[in-house]
Amino acid sequence: MGRQLYETYFNEVNKRGLEIVRCITSPIHTSSIAYHTRMGFVIEKGDKPRGGYRNT
């Protein structure tokens, strides 16, 4: 269901000419990070590594 909601959202923002979609999750939520990277999101550079993820 989450993928379907994202796809609907991506289609809508694309119709409006927007090119960037960001999501926010916590470094301790590794399953959320895995899900979002499978969806094509990338981890943006942060101020320091957290939860085993280096934000470079």
N, C-alpha and C positions, 0 to 999 in steps of 0.2 A: 504494500500500500504506500509506503514511504517513497519508493521509486516512482510510482505513478503520480503522486502529488508533486514531486520535484519536476518530473517531465512536463506536467501541466504548467507549473510555474515557469520553467525554462522557456516553454513555447510562448507564454504570455509576455515575458520580459523581452524576448526576441522580437515579437511583433512591435514592441514599443521602441526598438532600436537600441536596447541596452545590451551590453556585451559582457558585463562582469556580474557574477553572483557570488556572494561570500556567505559562509555560515560560521557560526561560533560554537565551539565545543570545548570541553576541558581536557587537558592532557591526561588526566586520570581515567577518562572514558575511552579506553583503547578500542572498544568495539565500535563506538561512534566514529572515531578517527578512521578505522578500517573501512567502515561503511561509506563514509564520505570520500575517501580516496578511491574506492571502487567506483563511485559515482563520477569521478573525474576532478574532484577538488584537490588542491595542493596545499601543503602546510606553508604558511607564510612565515617569513623571518620574524622572530620574536626577540625579546631582550635576553633570554637565557633558556637553556634546555630544561625541560620539565617532563616528568613522567616517562623518561626513557626516550623522548623525542627531542632531537636537536633541531631547533628552528633556524636553519641556515639558508 
